[in-house]
Amino acid sequence: MKRFVMSTALLACAAAQAAPETYVIDGSRTASEFSYRYLGGATQTNRFERVSGTVVFDRAEGSGRAEVTIDATSVNTGQPLLDAQMQAADFFDTANYPVITFRSTKMTLNGDRSSLAGDLTIKGVTRPVTLAVSRFQCMQDPAVQAEACGAQATVTIRRSDFNMGKYPLLVSNDITLHLAFKAVRAHSYLQVASRDPMR
């Protein structure tokens, strides 16, 4: 009987270690940028200041899922007038569509060939996309005293596919989205947040 109990406990422990783990995106250490060519010349890069969401990793299976929300009203070009233009109806139309969302349908963790496929919604339009994932790493982060995972994800989309195709002679149709995120294990996140009230 004792052997049975011990074996059951060991199996339960192994299952717990192999189970998928949920992480909360740390908005204070996550950057979301988008780049485009202006007047056919130099590449312009702007950013969103507020990003939130959760990521689930099953490292044993090399898979997972993610849900990310970007506050489109937090767009930052460094120029208040351009920020207002970006939020107007011709582009993000934040009065009606204040957030951009991504919900994954498949995550594949395979070194330099990792990817994250899912549905991207901008301005009320949802399209399937696949993000290339690089620099995926999990470790104990001394800055927050908790386990954290980080990665970079990049995809190029056509803005005309999301009802933002105005002024094609000024702004390239191809837009590259880049997300560099840090996510803290969920059960530690509340402790981390309580130590930093700005989170």
Backbone bond lengths (Angstrom), bond angles and torsions (degrees), N, CA, C in turn:
res aa  C-N    CA-C-N  psi(-1)  N-CA   C-N-CA  omega(-1)  CA-C   N-CA-C  phi
1 M - - - 1.459 - - 1.529 110.88 -
2 K 1.357 115.20 -43.19 1.450 118.96 179.38 1.530 110.75 -62.38
3 R 1.354 115.23 -39.80 1.464 118.83 179.18 1.525 110.67 -63.50
4 F 1.339 115.82 -39.53 1.464 120.29 179.97 1.528 110.30 -63.30
5 V 1.340 115.91 -45.18 1.465 120.29 179.75 1.520 110.20 -62.52
6 M 1.339 116.41 -43.90 1.453 120.35 -179.24 1.524 110.66 -64.55
7 S 1.337 117.74 -43.31 1.459 121.42 179.26 1.519 110.97 -62.51
8 T 1.343 116.18 -41.66 1.459 120.34 178.95 1.521 110.77 -62.81
9 A 1.320 116.16 -41.72 1.464 120.61 179.84 1.521 110.82 -64.09
10 L 1.336 116.55 -41.66 1.462 119.98 179.19 1.519 111.29 -64.73
11 L 1.327 116.64 -41.19 1.455 120.07 178.35 1.522 111.15 -64.54
12 A 1.329 116.56 -40.59 1.463 120.28 178.94 1.514 110.70 -64.39
13 C 1.335 115.21 -40.20 1.465 119.49 178.79 1.518 110.99 -64.07
14 A 1.330 117.08 -43.98 1.460 121.34 179.10 1.511 111.13 -63.06
15 A 1.341 116.38 -40.28 1.466 119.79 179.07 1.513 111.01 -64.44
16 A 1.359 115.46 -39.41 1.460 119.17 179.68 1.520 110.95 -64.42
17 Q 1.344 116.94 -40.26 1.451 120.85 179.76 1.526 111.36 -66.90
18 A 1.334 116.37 -30.80 1.461 119.50 -177.01 1.519 112.48 -88.37
19 A 1.342 116.94 -8.76 1.460 120.41 -175.13 1.513 111.09 -68.80
20 P 1.341 116.80 152.10 1.465 120.17 175.04 1.527 110.37 -60.02
21 E 1.317 116.16 147.59 1.461 121.37 -178.20 1.517 109.60 -119.74
22 T 1.334 116.38 138.75 1.453 122.00 -178.51 1.524 110.37 -98.48
23 Y 1.321 115.25 135.03 1.460 122.59 178.48 1.531 108.97 -124.37
24 V 1.330 115.74 146.16 1.464 121.71 178.86 1.529 108.51 -105.20
25 I 1.324 116.28 129.37 1.466 120.44 -179.81 1.518 110.06 -64.15
26 D 1.315 115.46 128.25 1.457 122.65 178.08 1.531 108.04 -88.05
27 G 1.337 115.68 100.25 1.462 120.00 -175.66 1.511 114.11 -61.29
28 S 1.340 116.98 -24.94 1.459 119.96 -179.09 1.526 112.18 -74.03
29 R 1.342 116.01 -15.85 1.468 119.25 -179.85 1.527 111.22 -128.58
30 T 1.318 114.98 31.61 1.465 121.14 178.58 1.521 109.06 -126.01
31 A 1.312 117.08 134.36 1.458 121.48 -179.02 1.525 109.59 -121.07
32 S 1.334 116.27 134.67 1.460 122.00 175.91 1.527 108.20 -123.33
33 E 1.313 116.31 117.90 1.466 121.36 -176.86 1.527 110.86 -124.89
34 F 1.330 115.95 156.80 1.462 120.85 172.51 1.527 108.48 -137.56
35 S 1.336 114.30 138.52 1.466 120.78 -175.45 1.517 110.51 -123.75
36 Y 1.336 116.27 148.11 1.461 122.61 179.41 1.521 108.37 -155.40
37 R 1.315 115.33 163.13 1.462 120.09 177.00 1.521 108.83 -95.79
38 Y 1.316 115.82 134.28 1.461 122.00 -178.17 1.525 109.59 -110.50
39 L 1.341 116.09 126.44 1.474 122.89 -178.43 1.528 111.57 56.90
40 G 1.336 115.99 31.14 1.460 120.41 177.63 1.505 114.57 70.76
41 G 1.337 116.79 7.80 1.457 120.49 -175.85 1.502 113.81 -110.88
42 A 1.331 114.89 -122.41 1.456 121.01 -173.30 1.524 111.64 -65.54
43 T 1.322 115.00 151.22 1.457 121.23 177.22 1.525 110.36 -79.23
44 Q 1.327 115.54 131.56 1.458 121.89 176.36 1.533 108.36 -103.44
45 T 1.316 116.37 137.58 1.466 120.95 179.15 1.520 109.63 -125.32
46 N 1.327 115.68 126.75 1.457 122.34 176.90 1.529 108.72 -124.47
47 R 1.309 116.84 175.23 1.456 118.92 -174.85 1.521 111.90 -143.38
48 F 1.331 114.06 162.41 1.460 122.68 169.35 1.524 107.10 -107.30
49 E 1.311 116.03 137.39 1.457 120.20 -174.66 1.528 114.14 -87.37
50 R 1.333 117.60 -20.86 1.465 119.06 -174.77 1.527 111.17 -124.82
51 V 1.331 115.03 120.98 1.464 123.31 179.98 1.520 108.29 -134.32
52 S 1.325 117.29 138.48 1.462 121.34 177.27 1.521 109.49 -141.92
53 G 1.330 116.09 170.20 1.460 119.02 177.30 1.508 112.92 147.85
54 T 1.327 115.08 -175.37 1.459 121.78 179.12 1.529 109.77 -133.62
55 V 1.311 114.88 152.11 1.463 121.94 177.28 1.517 107.86 -133.17
56 V 1.316 116.44 135.32 1.465 121.66 177.55 1.523 108.13 -114.46
57 F 1.316 115.90 123.87 1.457 121.26 179.62 1.516 110.53 -112.82
58 D 1.325 115.78 132.24 1.460 121.62 168.34 1.521 105.34 -115.77
59 R 1.320 115.38 88.21 1.464 119.20 -173.12 1.525 112.18 -68.46
60 A 1.331 117.11 -28.16 1.467 119.85 178.18 1.535 110.35 -65.22
61 E 1.336 116.39 -37.94 1.464 121.20 -179.21 1.524 112.65 -92.24
62 G 1.342 116.95 -11.40 1.468 120.02 -177.59 1.512 111.57 68.04
63 S 1.351 116.36 38.50 1.457 120.17 -176.90 1.519 109.37 -142.92
64 G 1.336 115.69 -176.51 1.453 120.22 178.75 1.509 110.89 164.52
65 R 1.330 115.70 -164.22 1.462 121.34 177.79 1.525 108.28 -155.96
66 A 1.328 115.43 165.99 1.454 119.78 -178.03 1.516 110.73 -150.90
67 E 1.329 115.20 148.76 1.452 122.83 170.64 1.521 107.29 -132.52
68 V 1.328 116.04 122.21 1.458 121.42 -175.25 1.522 109.31 -127.42
69 T 1.321 116.33 135.66 1.456 122.28 175.80 1.518 109.07 -122.76
70 I 1.318 115.50 126.63 1.462 122.07 177.82 1.524 108.18 -110.97
71 D 1.316 116.56 127.99 1.461 121.89 177.83 1.532 108.25 -78.84
72 A 1.330 116.78 104.01 1.470 120.55 -176.83 1.519 112.10 -66.90
73 T 1.343 117.43 -21.90 1.461 119.44 178.12 1.525 111.76 -73.16
74 S 1.336 116.81 -10.28 1.467 120.24 -179.71 1.521 112.26 -93.32
75 V 1.346 117.68 13.98 1.461 120.37 179.66 1.528 110.04 -57.05
76 N 1.319 115.59 136.63 1.459 121.41 -176.49 1.522 109.54 -134.09
77 T 1.333 115.95 109.45 1.465 121.67 177.55 1.521 111.58 -102.72
78 G 1.335 115.71 -5.77 1.453 119.60 -174.45 1.521 112.90 86.00
79 Q 1.350 116.55 -2.20 1.463 121.98 179.85 1.531 108.50 -133.00
80 P 1.316 118.49 112.02 1.470 121.12 -177.03 1.529 113.73 -54.61
81 L 1.324 117.98 -37.96 1.460 120.13 -179.86 1.525 110.89 -65.92
82 L 1.339 117.00 -41.97 1.459 120.81 178.31 1.521 110.89 -68.97
83 D 1.329 116.96 -35.04 1.474 119.84 175.52 1.526 109.92 -57.92
84 A 1.329 116.26 -43.90 1.468 120.58 179.97 1.523 111.06 -64.84
85 Q 1.334 117.16 -38.95 1.465 120.68 178.53 1.526 110.71 -66.05
86 M 1.327 116.82 -39.16 1.461 120.78 178.88 1.527 111.30 -62.78
87 Q 1.341 116.70 -33.35 1.454 120.55 -178.32 1.531 113.28 -86.13
88 A 1.327 117.58 -5.71 1.463 121.69 -177.91 1.532 110.83 -75.08
89 A 1.331 115.66 173.76 1.468 122.11 -172.75 1.524 113.55 -61.16
90 D 1.341 118.91 -29.59 1.466 121.09 -178.33 1.524 112.51 -69.17
91 F 1.324 116.83 -21.65 1.454 119.64 -178.06 1.544 110.29 -119.76
92 F 1.321 119.52 -107.60 1.466 119.55 -173.21 1.534 113.73 -76.41
93 D 1.316 117.81 -21.26 1.472 121.68 179.14 1.524 110.19 49.21
94 T 1.333 115.41 58.28 1.459 120.08 -173.60 1.525 113.28 -68.17
95 A 1.322 118.13 -17.52 1.468 119.71 176.90 1.527 110.50 -63.39
96 N 1.319 116.11 -32.64 1.471 121.16 -179.78 1.531 113.12 -105.81
97 Y 1.338 116.29 -26.64 1.472 120.51 -176.69 1.535 108.64 -133.02
98 P 1.323 117.23 76.80 1.465 119.90 -172.67 1.522 115.59 -72.12
99 V 1.343 118.17 -13.83 1.465 118.92 -177.74 1.528 111.31 -129.15
100 I 1.303 114.15 154.27 1.463 124.08 171.18 1.526 106.09 -110.99
101 T 1.323 117.79 133.24 1.462 119.50 -177.63 1.523 111.36 -125.72
102 F 1.313 114.64 149.38 1.466 121.77 171.86 1.518 107.82 -132.87
103 R 1.332 116.53 126.49 1.463 122.25 176.67 1.523 107.97 -125.25
104 S 1.295 115.64 119.20 1.459 119.75 -174.34 1.519 111.91 -76.26
105 T 1.305 115.28 151.69 1.459 122.67 172.20 1.526 110.73 -113.32
106 K 1.344 116.20 -18.64 1.461 119.91 179.71 1.525 109.90 -161.08
107 M 1.329 115.80 132.26 1.461 121.63 174.00 1.518 108.44 -121.91
108 T 1.321 116.14 131.58 1.458 121.60 177.77 1.520 108.68 -123.67
109 L 1.326 117.36 117.82 1.460 122.36 179.03 1.518 108.62 -103.69
110 N 1.331 115.30 107.51 1.462 120.59 -174.82 1.527 109.60 -148.73
111 G 1.334 115.51 62.93 1.454 120.08 178.39 1.518 112.51 59.03
112 D 1.338 115.52 -131.32 1.461 121.02 -177.89 1.522 112.82 -73.83
113 R 1.328 118.05 -4.94 1.468 121.43 -179.90 1.526 111.17 -109.51
114 S 1.316 117.01 23.97 1.456 121.29 179.45 1.529 109.96 -71.75
115 S 1.322 115.99 153.38 1.466 120.11 -178.64 1.524 110.45 -153.00
116 L 1.317 114.87 162.52 1.455 122.23 -179.41 1.518 107.64 -139.94
117 A 1.327 116.21 106.77 1.461 121.55 -179.30 1.523 109.71 -100.26
118 G 1.342 115.96 145.44 1.456 118.71 179.20 1.509 112.18 177.07
119 D 1.330 115.27 -163.67 1.459 122.35 -176.20 1.523 110.11 -108.91
120 L 1.323 115.51 123.02 1.458 122.53 178.15 1.521 108.48 -103.91
121 T 1.332 116.50 127.59 1.463 121.35 -179.98 1.520 109.94 -117.70
122 I 1.323 115.15 118.34 1.464 122.39 176.43 1.520 107.85 -130.75
123 K 1.299 115.67 129.93 1.471 121.58 176.42 1.534 111.67 55.85
124 G 1.328 115.89 37.26 1.452 120.77 177.58 1.510 115.59 79.43
125 V 1.334 117.49 1.94 1.463 122.32 179.88 1.529 108.73 -108.29
126 T 1.327 116.54 129.64 1.460 121.35 -178.86 1.525 110.35 -111.94
127 R 1.334 115.87 128.41 1.466 122.07 179.18 1.529 109.75 -133.09
128 P 1.336 117.24 146.76 1.464 119.25 173.94 1.522 110.60 -75.86
129 V 1.313 116.75 137.32 1.466 121.77 178.29 1.525 108.29 -140.23
130 T 1.325 115.43 161.06 1.463 121.14 173.93 1.519 109.02 -128.91
131 L 1.307 116.12 119.34 1.455 121.85 -179.51 1.524 109.84 -92.91
132 A 1.314 116.63 136.10 1.460 121.48 172.25 1.525 107.87 -81.14
133 V 1.326 116.77 128.54 1.459 122.02 -176.73 1.529 109.16 -109.30
134 S 1.331 116.25 132.36 1.461 120.67 179.38 1.531 109.58 -137.96
135 R 1.314 115.09 162.94 1.469 122.83 176.33 1.529 112.81 57.63
136 F 1.318 116.33 35.65 1.465 119.69 177.42 1.518 109.46 -73.57
137 Q 1.338 114.93 128.38 1.461 119.20 -178.85 1.523 109.99 -156.94
138 C 1.326 116.21 139.48 1.460 122.19 174.96 1.524 108.72 -121.25
139 M 1.326 115.67 138.74 1.459 119.81 178.82 1.526 109.65 -165.13
140 Q 1.315 115.41 168.07 1.450 120.65 173.94 1.525 107.42 -73.40
141 D 1.324 115.45 119.52 1.461 120.69 -175.69 1.522 109.40 -95.40
142 P 1.331 118.20 112.93 1.475 119.77 -178.10 1.524 112.86 -66.01
143 A 1.334 117.51 -22.13 1.462 120.25 -178.97 1.519 112.14 -66.79
144 V 1.346 116.03 -33.15 1.473 120.09 -179.34 1.524 112.35 -117.39
145 Q 1.345 116.82 -0.80 1.464 122.66 179.61 1.526 111.61 54.26
146 A 1.334 115.27 45.58 1.470 121.54 178.58 1.519 107.86 -157.26
147 E 1.331 115.65 160.88 1.462 118.42 176.78 1.520 109.83 -72.35
148 A 1.319 115.87 134.44 1.461 121.46 -179.88 1.520 109.49 -137.56
149 C 1.318 115.79 149.14 1.456 122.12 176.66 1.523 108.39 -118.53
150 G 1.310 115.77 143.39 1.451 120.41 178.41 1.518 110.74 -135.52
151 A 1.309 115.83 155.67 1.462 121.45 177.75 1.517 108.79 -166.43
152 Q 1.322 115.18 169.41 1.450 121.77 172.24 1.518 108.40 -121.07
153 A 1.330 116.17 140.39 1.462 121.02 -179.66 1.526 108.90 -133.02
154 T 1.327 116.30 134.85 1.469 120.92 -174.56 1.521 110.41 -137.52
155 V 1.331 115.75 141.17 1.455 121.12 174.94 1.517 108.64 -150.95
156 T 1.333 116.19 147.42 1.469 121.61 174.89 1.521 108.79 -108.94
157 I 1.327 115.86 127.75 1.464 121.93 179.85 1.523 109.64 -123.21
158 R 1.324 116.13 168.68 1.463 121.25 172.97 1.521 108.09 -103.09
159 R 1.311 116.25 123.90 1.460 118.27 -176.58 1.528 111.79 -66.18
160 S 1.324 117.40 -25.87 1.462 119.72 177.58 1.525 111.56 -64.76
161 D 1.345 117.87 -24.21 1.466 121.30 177.56 1.524 112.05 -69.87
162 F 1.340 116.05 -15.58 1.459 120.84 -177.81 1.534 111.71 -117.26
163 N 1.322 115.31 30.25 1.463 120.63 176.40 1.525 112.33 58.88
164 M 1.359 115.51 38.30 1.463 120.37 178.14 1.526 110.39 -132.47
165 G 1.328 116.37 39.35 1.457 120.04 -171.86 1.518 116.05 -91.36
166 K 1.330 118.11 14.46 1.464 120.71 -178.23 1.532 111.70 -67.07
167 Y 1.329 114.70 152.93 1.473 123.68 174.70 1.533 112.82 56.92
168 P 1.340 118.01 55.32 1.471 120.34 -177.98 1.527 113.61 -66.52
169 L 1.342 117.34 -21.30 1.466 119.12 178.74 1.523 111.96 -79.26
170 L 1.314 116.00 -16.68 1.466 119.86 -179.72 1.524 112.34 -98.25
171 V 1.325 115.55 -42.20 1.462 120.90 -173.58 1.523 109.57 -122.15
172 S 1.329 117.27 133.16 1.463 121.17 -179.29 1.520 110.53 -61.76
173 N 1.330 115.05 148.51 1.464 119.13 177.80 1.528 111.22 -72.38
174 D 1.321 116.60 -31.38 1.463 121.12 178.91 1.529 110.24 -79.39
175 I 1.324 115.35 127.08 1.459 122.38 177.96 1.525 107.74 -123.91
176 T 1.321 116.30 130.38 1.462 120.42 177.23 1.515 109.61 -100.64
177 L 1.332 115.64 122.80 1.455 122.05 177.05 1.520 108.83 -99.32
178 H 1.314 115.38 135.91 1.466 120.43 -178.04 1.522 108.83 -133.67
179 L 1.332 116.22 128.22 1.462 121.88 178.42 1.521 108.70 -124.34
180 A 1.317 115.98 118.33 1.461 121.60 174.07 1.524 106.38 -111.18
181 F 1.330 117.19 107.89 1.456 118.68 -171.45 1.530 112.71 -120.27
182 K 1.321 113.03 154.90 1.456 122.36 169.87 1.520 106.63 -125.61
183 A 1.326 116.96 129.78 1.461 121.48 -178.49 1.525 109.30 -126.89
184 V 1.337 115.75 135.99 1.463 122.83 -177.01 1.520 109.21 -103.34
185 R 1.328 116.55 139.71 1.470 120.35 179.71 1.527 109.38 -52.43
186 A 1.330 115.75 134.59 1.470 121.75 -167.79 1.522 113.17 -56.87
187 H 1.344 117.68 -43.97 1.468 118.51 -175.29 1.516 111.82 -70.16
188 S 1.351 117.49 -15.16 1.466 121.35 176.89 1.520 112.03 -96.32
189 Y 1.334 116.11 -16.24 1.469 119.11 -171.03 1.525 112.59 -63.73
190 L 1.335 117.25 -40.91 1.462 119.86 -179.74 1.526 111.10 -63.25
191 Q 1.325 115.88 -36.04 1.458 119.29 177.09 1.521 110.73 -66.51
192 V 1.364 115.46 -41.41 1.454 119.93 178.59 1.522 110.38 -63.80
193 A 1.342 116.01 -45.09 1.457 120.67 -178.44 1.522 111.65 -64.34
194 S 1.320 116.65 -36.10 1.465 119.63 -179.16 1.526 111.08 -68.31
195 R 1.336 116.89 -25.67 1.457 119.31 177.53 1.513 111.16 -79.42
196 D 1.339 117.29 -20.85 1.464 121.57 -179.01 1.524 108.63 -130.32
197 P 1.339 119.30 95.94 1.469 121.92 -175.82 1.505 114.14 -65.46
198 M 1.339 118.64 -8.80 1.466 121.62 179.13 1.510 112.01 -81.36
199 R 1.341 119.52 -11.25 1.447 122.31 -178.63 1.526 110.30 -76.18
